[in-house]
Amino acid sequence: MENLNSIFKLAAGIGLFLFAMYLIEEALKNLSGRTFKLFLQRVTKNNIGAVAGGTIVTAILQSSSMVSFMVLAFVGAGVFTMKNAMAIILGANLGTTLASWLVATLGFKTNIEIIAYPVVCIGGFLLILFGNRKKIKYLSYFLLGFGLLFIGLSFMKTAMEAQVEHFDISEYAAMPKIIFLFLGFSITMVVQSSSVTMALTLSALHAGVVDFPTAAAIVLGSETGTTIKIVLGAIGGNASKKRVALGNILFNIILTIIAFILLKPILLLITDIFNIKDSLIGLVTFSSLINLLAILIFLPTLNFYAKFLERFFKDSDGSTAAFIGHASIKEPETALDLFRRETKYFIHNSMLFNLELFTINTTSLEENTDYKDINQQRNFFSKTEEEKYEFLKQLQGELQAFYLALRTKLEGEKQAELNQLISAVRSSMHSVKSVKDIGTNITNLRHSSKEIKYNFFIHHKKETENLYLRLNVLLSDDRKASFEELQHLFDSIQNNYTTALNTFYTEAVNAPIEKIDITTVINFNRELFTSNKAMLMALKEILLDEKQAEFFNEIPKYKT
């Protein structure tokens, strides 16, 4: 009965530890917002920066899986290169060992329960009393997670200590270390957390259930066990995602083989050269050391390694999406980032479509480095007018479908932002349709032998080109545009509509023009006004916050 009680206590400890890790991850993920994603994107310009970024972010978030999923989404969307993705994952593997240091030092060296119990109490009260406030809610999650982490560890520790009386280590000491290697792999594969495996192993080592070399073999096996989650995340994804998953598996397998072959020398280095006699500190040192070894081995060869991975898997996805096709709603904030990028890509291509119908040179827009390579891969520039229109319709459909799936995973400001983005997509498509509807009018006016019609077209062509150049600057700029800037653009669109119409009426009095031509000009003028206005409204949703965007909607927009 006592043995059964110890087993249940061990299982409860594992459950609490896993739940605590989940709470801490959720807290830090929500409190940090986009900060870590933007930080990762900034530091990935070189291999060392990518490794450092992966280490720092994972050390703070304490979830290599979350960072790996983030990398999966961004490399699939072309935000990260394969080389930098691998560098980030290398850093993430090192960063996750920080938790092991905290567990080994605080969990076993001090009476952490004196702190853990009050922290859980405070976290619980804050959650019940002020849980409706986002920051307080996730601060409560963090406090609860921190406290439960060490309470769960205490359960595991006491359960292991209870088993020592009934456990004869000599029966297992002679067993090959490779068996314990596979044991570590199996445990981690089941619980999907190397931190849990490390906590279990530290508890067993502390209680004397295993010796130092055996514990090191278990921890080494856990390195490869964590790759299963990222493999599952890549299933059904595009080729880039699968390459990242393959790269991560190969990283860990190669590292495990090398470290296992050199296990004795590495342990001697820790105990004799570093002179670490405390086996608990020695074990977490071993974990950090082998991940540092992986960085030293793979970092100089990342260029070759990335090219090697690119030989595997072929893209067969018929999707038009450049970013959201690689996102998962399981990571809603990352998905929202990619949805934002996809919306900007959609507006960019919508602007190209409209300008091309006016035979306006689009070189300045095509050279946008964020989208040029994507459009070349999708042969967007070589498509016919009808093919480009169908491309945009399909992309709008994919955005709309993804929106419906993602909207249930977001709340508050994030959901409001998502609603603004899908509104931007609708407005942009409305702009495209309005221009497409006057395609025959554009051709008629552009080739007209009547000066009044031709001059009317040339005037609007110049105005449209100037407008889109200004819109493109706003779309490409990371800063938020001011309300006054957009108000000024709207006024210029409206004034151009009115001025062009009045000028035409004045000139038409004495010009040789037929009644059908007057109708053509008036329809053209109105639809172009509608299109330009809709494109501005699309950018408004991206560039203004929710309240400003709603206020902007109050501006009168329809003229006849």
C-alpha positions as CSV (number, residue, x, y, z in Angstrom):
1,M,0.0,0.0,0.0
2,E,2.9,2.3,0.8
3,N,4.5,1.6,-2.5
4,L,1.2,2.4,-4.3
5,N,0.9,5.6,-2.4
6,S,4.4,6.6,-3.4
7,I,3.6,5.9,-7.1
8,F,0.5,8.0,-6.9
9,K,2.4,10.8,-5.3
10,L,5.1,10.6,-8.0
11,A,2.4,10.8,-10.7
12,A,0.7,13.7,-8.9
13,G,4.1,15.5,-8.8
14,I,4.6,15.0,-12.5
15,G,1.1,16.3,-13.2
16,L,1.6,19.3,-11.0
17,F,4.9,20.0,-12.6
18,L,3.4,19.8,-16.2
19,F,0.5,22.0,-15.2
20,A,2.9,24.5,-13.6
21,M,5.0,24.7,-16.8
22,Y,1.8,25.3,-18.8
23,L,0.8,28.1,-16.5
24,I,4.2,29.8,-16.7
25,E,4.3,29.4,-20.4
26,E,0.9,30.9,-20.9
27,A,1.7,33.8,-18.5
28,L,4.9,34.8,-20.1
29,K,3.5,34.3,-23.6
30,N,0.6,36.7,-22.9
31,L,2.5,39.2,-20.8
32,S,5.3,39.5,-23.4
33,G,2.9,40.0,-26.3
34,R,4.7,40.3,-29.6
35,T,8.0,41.4,-27.9
36,F,9.8,38.1,-28.2
37,K,8.7,37.5,-31.8
38,L,9.9,40.9,-32.9
39,F,13.1,40.4,-30.9
40,L,13.8,37.1,-32.7
41,Q,13.1,38.7,-36.1
42,R,15.6,41.5,-35.4
43,V,18.5,39.3,-34.2
44,T,18.3,36.6,-36.8
45,K,20.4,38.5,-39.4
46,N,23.4,36.3,-38.6
47,N,24.0,32.9,-37.1
48,I,25.4,34.1,-33.8
49,G,22.5,36.5,-33.3
50,A,20.0,33.8,-34.1
51,V,21.6,31.4,-31.5
52,A,21.7,34.1,-28.9
53,G,18.1,35.1,-29.6
54,G,16.9,31.5,-29.4
55,T,18.7,31.1,-26.1
56,I,17.5,34.3,-24.5
57,V,13.8,33.9,-25.6
58,T,13.7,30.3,-24.4
59,A,15.5,31.1,-21.2
60,I,12.8,33.6,-20.4
61,L,9.7,31.8,-21.8
62,Q,11.0,28.4,-20.6
63,S,9.4,26.6,-23.5
64,S,11.7,25.3,-26.3
65,S,8.5,23.8,-27.8
66,M,6.8,27.2,-28.0
67,V,9.9,28.7,-29.6
68,S,10.2,25.8,-32.0
69,F,6.5,26.2,-33.1
70,M,7.1,29.9,-33.6
71,V,10.1,29.0,-35.7
72,L,8.1,26.5,-37.7
73,A,5.5,29.1,-38.6
74,F,8.0,31.8,-39.5
75,V,10.4,29.7,-41.5
76,G,7.4,28.2,-43.4
77,A,6.2,31.7,-44.1
78,G,9.7,32.8,-45.4
79,V,10.3,35.2,-42.4
80,F,13.3,33.1,-41.2
81,T,15.7,31.4,-43.5
82,M,16.4,27.7,-43.0
83,K,19.8,28.5,-41.7
84,N,18.6,31.0,-39.1
85,A,15.8,28.7,-38.0
86,M,18.3,26.0,-37.2
87,A,20.4,28.5,-35.3
88,I,17.4,29.6,-33.2
89,I,16.6,26.0,-32.4
90,L,20.2,25.4,-31.3
91,G,19.9,28.4,-29.0
92,A,16.5,27.3,-27.7
93,N,17.9,23.9,-26.7
94,L,20.5,25.7,-24.5
95,G,18.0,28.2,-23.2
96,T,15.7,25.6,-21.8
97,T,18.4,24.3,-19.4
98,L,17.9,27.4,-17.3
99,A,14.9,25.7,-15.7
100,S,17.1,22.8,-14.7
101,W,19.5,25.2,-12.9
102,L,16.6,26.7,-11.0
103,V,15.2,23.3,-10.0
104,A,18.6,21.9,-9.0
105,T,19.6,25.0,-6.9
106,L,16.3,26.2,-5.5
107,G,14.4,22.9,-5.4
108,F,17.0,20.8,-3.7
109,K,19.2,23.3,-1.9
110,T,16.6,25.4,-0.1
111,N,13.3,24.7,1.6
112,I,11.4,26.2,-1.4
113,E,8.0,25.2,0.1
114,I,8.3,28.1,2.5
115,I,8.1,30.4,-0.6
116,A,6.0,28.1,-2.8
117,Y,2.9,27.9,-0.6
118,P,2.5,31.7,0.0
119,V,3.1,32.3,-3.8
120,V,0.3,29.9,-4.7
121,C,-1.9,31.5,-2.1
122,I,-1.3,35.0,-3.5
123,G,-1.7,33.8,-7.1
124,G,-5.0,32.2,-6.3
125,F,-6.4,35.2,-4.5
126,L,-5.3,37.5,-7.4
127,L,-6.9,35.3,-10.0
128,I,-10.2,35.1,-8.2
129,L,-10.4,38.8,-7.2
130,F,-8.9,40.5,-10.3
131,G,-8.9,37.7,-12.9
132,N,-10.9,39.9,-15.3
133,R,-7.9,42.2,-15.8
134,K,-5.6,40.7,-18.4
135,K,-2.2,41.6,-16.7
136,I,-3.3,40.5,-13.3
137,K,-4.7,37.3,-14.7
138,Y,-1.5,36.2,-16.3
139,L,0.6,37.5,-13.4
140,S,-1.6,35.1,-11.3
141,Y,-0.8,32.3,-13.7
142,F,2.9,33.0,-13.3
143,L,2.7,33.0,-9.5
144,L,0.6,29.8,-9.4
145,G,2.9,28.2,-12.0
146,F,6.0,29.1,-10.0
147,G,4.6,27.8,-6.8
148,L,3.1,24.6,-8.2
149,L,6.3,23.8,-10.0
150,F,8.2,23.4,-6.8
151,I,5.3,21.8,-5.0
152,G,5.2,19.2,-7.8
153,L,9.0,18.8,-7.5
154,S,8.6,18.2,-3.7
155,F,6.1,15.5,-4.4
156,M,8.5,13.8,-6.9
157,K,11.4,14.2,-4.4
158,T,9.6,12.6,-1.4
159,A,8.1,9.8,-3.6
160,M,11.6,8.9,-4.8
161,E,13.0,9.0,-1.3
162,A,10.2,6.7,-0.1
163,Q,11.2,4.2,-2.8
164,V,14.9,4.0,-1.8
165,E,14.1,1.6,1.1
166,H,12.6,-0.9,-1.3
167,F,15.0,-0.3,-4.2
168,D,18.3,-2.1,-4.7
169,I,20.4,0.1,-7.1
170,S,23.0,-2.7,-7.5
171,E,20.5,-4.7,-9.6
172,Y,20.5,-1.9,-12.2
173,A,24.0,-0.4,-11.9
174,A,25.5,-3.0,-14.2
175,M,23.0,-2.5,-17.0
176,P,24.2,-0.9,-20.2
177,K,23.8,2.9,-20.1
178,I,22.1,2.8,-23.5
179,I,19.0,1.3,-21.8
180,F,18.8,4.4,-19.6
181,L,19.3,6.6,-22.7
182,F,16.2,5.0,-24.3
183,L,14.4,5.4,-20.9
184,G,15.0,9.1,-21.0
185,F,13.8,9.3,-24.6
186,S,10.7,7.3,-23.7
187,I,9.8,9.4,-20.7
188,T,10.2,12.7,-22.6
189,M,8.3,11.4,-25.6
190,V,5.3,10.6,-23.3
191,V,5.3,13.7,-21.1
192,Q,6.6,16.0,-23.9
193,S,8.8,18.0,-21.6
194,S,12.5,17.6,-21.1
195,S,12.1,19.8,-18.0
196,V,9.9,17.1,-16.4
197,T,12.4,14.4,-17.3
198,M,15.2,16.5,-15.8
199,A,13.2,17.1,-12.6
200,L,12.4,13.3,-12.3
201,T,16.1,12.4,-12.8
202,L,17.3,15.0,-10.3
203,S,14.8,13.6,-7.8
204,A,16.0,10.1,-8.4
205,L,19.7,11.2,-8.2
206,H,19.0,13.1,-5.0
207,A,17.3,10.1,-3.4
208,G,20.1,7.7,-4.5
209,V,17.9,5.7,-6.9
210,V,20.4,6.3,-9.7
211,D,24.1,7.3,-9.9
212,F,25.5,10.3,-11.8
213,P,26.5,8.4,-15.0
214,T,23.1,6.8,-15.2
215,A,21.3,10.1,-14.6
216,A,23.4,11.7,-17.4
217,A,22.4,8.9,-19.8
218,I,18.7,9.5,-19.0
219,V,19.0,13.3,-19.5
220,L,20.9,12.7,-22.8
221,G,18.0,10.5,-24.0
222,S,15.5,13.3,-23.2
223,E,17.3,15.6,-25.7
224,T,15.9,13.6,-28.6
225,G,12.6,12.9,-26.9
226,T,11.6,16.6,-27.2
227,T,11.8,16.5,-31.0
228,I,8.5,14.5,-31.3
229,K,6.4,17.5,-30.6
230,I,7.9,19.6,-33.4
231,V,7.6,16.6,-35.7
232,L,3.9,16.5,-35.0
233,G,3.7,20.2,-35.5
234,A,5.2,19.8,-39.0
235,I,2.9,17.0,-40.2
236,G,0.7,18.3,-42.9
237,G,2.8,21.5,-43.2
238,N,4.8,22.7,-46.2
239,A,8.3,21.5,-47.2
240,S,10.0,24.2,-45.1
241,K,8.3,23.1,-41.9
242,K,9.2,19.5,-42.6
243,R,12.8,20.5,-43.2
244,V,13.0,22.3,-39.9
245,A,11.6,19.2,-38.1
246,L,14.0,17.0,-39.9
247,G,16.9,19.3,-39.1
248,N,15.9,19.4,-35.4
249,I,15.8,15.5,-35.3
250,L,19.2,15.2,-36.9
251,F,20.6,17.8,-34.6
252,N,19.5,15.9,-31.5
253,I,20.4,12.4,-32.8
254,I,23.9,13.4,-33.9
255,L,24.4,15.3,-30.6
256,T,23.1,12.3,-28.6
257,I,25.4,9.8,-30.4
258,I,28.5,12.1,-30.0
259,A,27.7,12.8,-26.3
260,F,27.0,9.1,-25.6
261,I,30.3,8.0,-27.1
262,L,32.1,10.7,-25.1
263,L,30.0,10.3,-21.9
264,K,32.8,9.2,-19.7
265,P,35.3,11.9,-20.7
266,I,32.5,14.6,-20.4
267,L,31.6,13.4,-16.9
268,L,35.3,13.4,-15.9
269,L,35.6,16.9,-17.3
270,I,32.7,18.0,-15.0
271,T,33.9,16.1,-11.8
272,D,37.7,16.4,-12.1
273,I,38.5,19.4,-14.3
274,F,35.5,21.6,-13.3
275,N,35.8,20.1,-9.8
276,I,32.0,19.8,-9.4
277,K,31.4,17.3,-6.6
278,D,27.6,18.0,-6.2
279,S,26.0,15.4,-8.5
280,L,22.8,17.6,-8.9
281,I,24.8,20.6,-10.1
282,G,27.0,18.2,-12.1
283,L,23.9,16.9,-13.9
284,V,22.6,20.3,-15.0
285,T,26.1,21.3,-16.0
286,F,26.1,18.2,-18.2
287,S,22.8,19.2,-19.8
288,S,24.1,22.7,-20.5
289,L,27.5,21.5,-21.7
290,I,26.1,19.1,-24.3
291,N,23.8,21.8,-25.7
292,L,26.8,24.2,-25.8
293,L,28.7,21.4,-27.6
294,A,26.0,21.2,-30.2
295,I,26.3,24.9,-30.9
296,L,30.1,24.6,-31.3
297,I,29.7,21.6,-33.6
298,F,26.9,22.9,-35.8
299,L,27.3,26.6,-35.9
300,P,30.3,26.7,-38.3
301,T,28.5,24.3,-40.7
302,L,25.0,25.8,-40.7
303,N,25.2,27.1,-44.3
304,F,26.1,23.6,-45.5
305,Y,23.5,22.0,-43.2
306,A,20.7,24.3,-44.4
307,K,21.5,23.4,-48.1
308,F,21.6,19.8,-47.2
309,L,18.1,20.0,-45.6
310,E,16.7,21.8,-48.7
311,R,17.3,18.6,-50.7
312,F,14.4,17.0,-48.8
313,F,10.7,17.4,-49.4
314,K,9.1,19.2,-52.3
315,D,6.3,21.8,-52.1
316,S,3.1,20.5,-53.6
317,D,0.8,23.1,-52.0
318,G,-1.5,24.8,-54.4
319,S,-2.3,27.6,-51.9
320,T,-1.8,31.2,-52.9
321,A,-1.1,32.3,-49.3
322,A,2.5,33.3,-48.6
323,F,2.3,33.3,-44.8
324,I,-0.9,31.9,-43.2
325,G,-0.4,28.5,-44.9
326,H,2.4,27.9,-42.4
327,A,0.6,29.2,-39.3
328,S,-1.2,27.1,-36.7
329,I,-4.1,28.4,-34.6
330,K,-2.6,26.5,-31.7
331,E,-0.2,29.4,-31.5
332,P,-2.8,32.2,-32.0
333,E,-0.4,35.2,-31.5
334,T,2.0,33.9,-34.0
335,A,-0.9,33.1,-36.4
336,L,-2.1,36.7,-36.0
337,D,1.4,38.0,-36.9
338,L,1.4,36.0,-40.0
339,F,-2.2,37.0,-40.8
340,R,-1.0,40.6,-40.6
341,R,1.8,39.9,-43.0
342,E,-0.6,38.1,-45.4
343,T,-3.0,41.1,-45.3
344,K,-0.2,43.5,-46.3
345,Y,0.9,41.1,-49.0
346,F,-2.7,41.0,-50.3
347,I,-3.0,44.8,-50.3
348,H,0.4,45.0,-52.1
349,N,-0.7,42.7,-54.9
350,S,-4.1,44.5,-55.1
351,M,-2.3,47.7,-55.7
352,L,-0.1,46.1,-58.4
353,F,-3.3,44.8,-60.1
354,N,-5.0,48.2,-60.1
355,L,-1.9,50.1,-61.4
356,E,-1.3,47.6,-64.2
357,L,-4.9,48.1,-65.5
358,F,-4.0,51.7,-65.8
359,T,-0.7,50.8,-67.6
360,I,1.2,52.5,-64.8
361,N,4.8,51.4,-64.3
362,T,4.9,49.3,-61.1
363,T,8.6,48.8,-60.8
364,S,8.9,50.8,-57.6
365,L,6.2,48.5,-56.0
366,E,7.6,45.3,-57.4
367,E,11.0,45.9,-55.9
368,N,9.5,45.6,-52.4
369,T,11.9,43.1,-50.8
370,D,9.3,41.7,-48.5
371,Y,7.2,40.4,-51.4
372,K,9.3,40.3,-54.6
373,D,10.7,36.8,-54.0
374,I,7.3,35.5,-53.0
375,N,5.7,36.9,-56.2
376,Q,8.5,35.5,-58.3
377,Q,8.0,32.0,-56.8
378,R,4.3,32.2,-57.5
379,N,4.9,33.6,-61.0
380,F,2.5,36.5,-60.1
381,F,4.3,39.0,-62.5
382,S,3.9,36.7,-65.5
383,K,0.2,36.0,-64.9
384,T,-2.5,37.5,-67.2
385,E,-5.0,40.1,-65.8
386,E,-7.7,37.4,-65.4
387,E,-5.2,35.0,-63.7
388,K,-4.1,37.8,-61.2
389,Y,-7.7,38.5,-60.4
390,E,-8.4,34.9,-59.7
391,F,-5.2,34.7,-57.6
392,L,-6.5,37.6,-55.5
393,K,-9.9,36.0,-55.1
394,Q,-8.4,32.7,-54.0
395,L,-6.1,34.5,-51.5
396,Q,-9.1,36.4,-50.1
397,G,-10.9,33.1,-49.6
398,E,-7.9,31.6,-47.8
399,L,-7.7,34.7,-45.6
400,Q,-11.4,34.6,-44.8
401,A,-11.3,30.9,-44.0
402,F,-8.3,31.3,-41.7
403,Y,-10.0,34.3,-40.1
404,L,-13.0,32.2,-39.2
405,A,-10.7,29.5,-37.5
406,L,-8.5,32.1,-35.7
407,R,-11.2,34.4,-34.4
408,T,-12.3,31.9,-31.7
409,K,-8.8,31.7,-30.3
410,L,-8.3,35.4,-29.7
411,E,-10.0,37.9,-27.4
412,G,-9.9,41.6,-26.5
413,E,-7.5,43.7,-28.5
414,K,-6.1,40.8,-30.5
415,Q,-9.5,39.9,-31.8
416,A,-10.2,43.5,-32.6
417,E,-7.0,43.7,-34.6
418,L,-8.0,40.5,-36.4
419,N,-11.3,42.0,-37.3
420,Q,-9.6,45.1,-38.6
421,L,-7.3,43.0,-40.8
422,I,-10.1,41.0,-42.4
423,S,-11.9,44.3,-43.0
424,A,-8.8,45.6,-44.8
425,V,-8.8,42.5,-47.0
426,R,-12.5,43.1,-47.9
427,S,-11.9,46.8,-48.7
428,S,-8.8,46.0,-50.8
429,M,-10.8,43.4,-52.8
430,H,-13.6,45.9,-53.3
431,S,-11.0,48.3,-54.7
432,V,-9.7,45.7,-57.1
433,K,-13.2,44.8,-58.3
434,S,-14.1,48.4,-58.9
435,V,-11.1,48.9,-61.2
436,K,-11.7,45.6,-63.0
437,D,-15.3,46.7,-63.6
438,I,-14.1,49.7,-65.5
439,G,-11.4,47.9,-67.4
440,T,-13.2,48.4,-70.7
441,N,-13.7,52.1,-69.8
442,I,-10.0,52.4,-69.2
443,T,-9.2,50.9,-72.6
444,N,-11.8,53.1,-74.3
445,L,-10.5,56.3,-72.7
446,R,-6.8,55.4,-73.2
447,H,-7.2,54.8,-76.9
448,S,-9.7,57.5,-77.6
449,S,-9.0,60.0,-80.5
450,K,-11.1,62.6,-78.7
451,E,-8.9,64.9,-76.7
452,I,-11.4,65.5,-73.9
453,K,-11.7,61.8,-73.2
454,Y,-7.9,61.1,-73.5
455,N,-6.9,64.0,-71.3
456,F,-9.5,62.9,-68.7
457,F,-7.8,59.5,-68.6
458,I,-4.2,61.0,-68.5
459,H,-5.3,63.2,-65.6
460,H,-6.6,60.3,-63.6
461,K,-3.7,58.1,-64.5
462,K,-1.2,60.7,-63.0
463,E,-3.4,61.2,-59.9
464,T,-3.8,57.5,-59.3
465,E,0.0,56.9,-59.7
466,N,0.8,59.7,-57.2
467,L,-1.9,58.3,-54.8
468,Y,-0.5,54.8,-54.9
469,L,3.1,55.9,-54.4
470,R,2.0,57.6,-51.2
471,L,-0.1,54.6,-50.1
472,N,2.8,52.3,-50.8
473,V,5.0,54.3,-48.5
474,L,2.5,54.0,-45.7
475,L,2.1,50.2,-46.3
476,S,5.8,49.6,-46.3
477,D,6.5,51.8,-43.3
478,D,6.5,50.0,-39.9
479,R,5.3,53.1,-38.1
480,K,1.7,53.9,-37.4
481,A,0.3,56.6,-39.7
482,S,-1.4,59.6,-38.1
483,F,-5.1,60.2,-38.5
484,E,-4.4,63.5,-40.1
485,E,-2.2,61.9,-42.9
486,L,-5.0,59.6,-43.9
487,Q,-7.6,62.4,-43.6
488,H,-5.4,64.4,-46.0
489,L,-5.3,61.5,-48.5
490,F,-9.0,61.1,-48.3
491,D,-9.6,64.8,-49.0
492,S,-7.3,64.6,-52.0
493,I,-9.2,61.6,-53.4
494,Q,-12.5,63.4,-52.9
495,N,-11.3,66.7,-54.3
496,N,-9.8,65.0,-57.4
497,Y,-13.2,63.3,-58.0
498,T,-15.1,66.6,-57.8
499,T,-12.5,68.7,-59.6
500,A,-12.2,66.2,-62.5
501,L,-16.0,65.9,-62.9
502,N,-16.5,69.7,-62.9
503,T,-13.7,70.2,-65.3
504,F,-15.2,67.6,-67.7
505,Y,-18.6,69.3,-67.5
506,T,-17.1,72.6,-68.4
507,E,-15.1,71.3,-71.3
508,A,-17.9,69.0,-72.6
509,V,-20.1,72.1,-73.3
510,N,-18.0,73.0,-76.4
511,A,-16.3,69.6,-77.1
512,P,-17.6,67.2,-79.8
513,I,-18.6,64.4,-77.5
514,E,-21.5,61.9,-77.7
515,K,-24.0,61.1,-75.0
516,I,-22.6,57.6,-74.5
517,D,-19.1,59.1,-73.9
518,I,-20.5,61.2,-71.2
519,T,-21.9,58.2,-69.5
520,T,-18.6,56.3,-69.8
521,V,-16.7,59.2,-68.3
522,I,-19.1,59.6,-65.4
523,N,-19.1,55.9,-64.6
524,F,-15.3,55.7,-64.8
525,N,-14.9,58.7,-62.5
526,R,-17.3,57.3,-59.9
527,E,-15.8,53.8,-59.9
528,L,-12.3,55.1,-59.7
529,F,-13.3,57.2,-56.8
530,T,-14.9,54.2,-55.1
531,S,-11.8,52.1,-55.8
532,N,-9.3,54.7,-54.4
533,K,-11.4,55.3,-51.4
534,A,-11.7,51.5,-50.7
535,M,-7.9,51.1,-51.0
536,L,-7.4,53.9,-48.5
537,M,-9.9,52.3,-46.2
538,A,-8.0,49.0,-46.4
539,L,-4.8,50.8,-45.2
540,K,-6.8,52.6,-42.6
541,E,-7.5,49.3,-40.9
542,I,-3.8,48.4,-40.7
543,L,-2.5,51.9,-39.8
544,L,-4.9,53.1,-37.2
545,D,-6.0,51.6,-33.9
546,E,-9.5,50.4,-33.4
547,K,-11.0,53.6,-32.0
548,Q,-9.3,55.8,-34.6
549,A,-10.4,53.5,-37.4
550,E,-14.0,53.7,-36.1
551,F,-13.9,57.5,-36.0
552,F,-12.4,57.5,-39.5
553,N,-15.5,55.5,-40.7
554,E,-17.7,58.5,-39.7
555,I,-16.2,60.6,-42.5
556,P,-18.8,60.9,-45.4
557,K,-17.5,58.7,-48.2
558,Y,-20.1,58.6,-50.9
559,K,-20.4,61.1,-53.6
560,T,-22.4,61.1,-56.9
